[in-house]
Amino acid sequence: MNIIEVEHFSLSYSDGTEGLRDITMGIPANQITVMLGPAGGGKSTLMRAINRLNDLADVISMNGRITVDGLDVNDPKTNLVELRRKVGMVFARPVPLPLSIRQNITYGLEVAGVTDKTILAEVVEKTLRDAVLWDEVYDRLNDPGVALSGGQQQRLCIARTLALDPKVILLDEPTSGLDPISTAKIEDSLQMLKQRYTIVLAPHSVQQASRTADFAAFFLQGELIETADGKDLFTRPKDKRTQDYVEGRFG
């Protein structure tokens, strides 16, 4: 079952750049969907369109439709705060809040009106465990989040996203600046998290894509070239452009 449906979606920027061209695809629930392709292919643009972060960009036109769990994300009646709680996003560069490790997790909940300290403490432990970070920080939750290593900061950002109990987690090259050990920890956590969440990942390499993808979509210059089950796209691509990319012949 698809939790996200993209139907004939196109997007252009005011400088004349066509970011996406007639994209139609479904994103299955409780799987890791990998969006791969060369830089400028449209992966990040589509991810940002799913939770309306493109509202902050210089977009001149959008056509088509994107729904998340049946909700039309571009409907004027759509509540942006609720949409972004339902669809969380983690970026390539970790951006912890200038607060303690604990407060990085609880901040969003406290803003939403949650004050019960027992509930907040449970969420802190649960989300840090889910992000494979608890064992490294449980005894220093009051330390600043920015004092953590880069890999730990990224896992803290994942935990912060989980605290709001989303249905979908978008990750845009979340391990691009991390060492192999931190990368492996995040990839391991994603395999566990997909049991409860739908994960959309723009990987930082073809190798990461092939390791993680349950479902895969290849983008090139704003077009969706093909989609397939993860193993099929990497071993039996239907389009020569996809084959060239996954075999390292361009991009």
Disulfide bonds with the S-S distance in Angstrom:
none
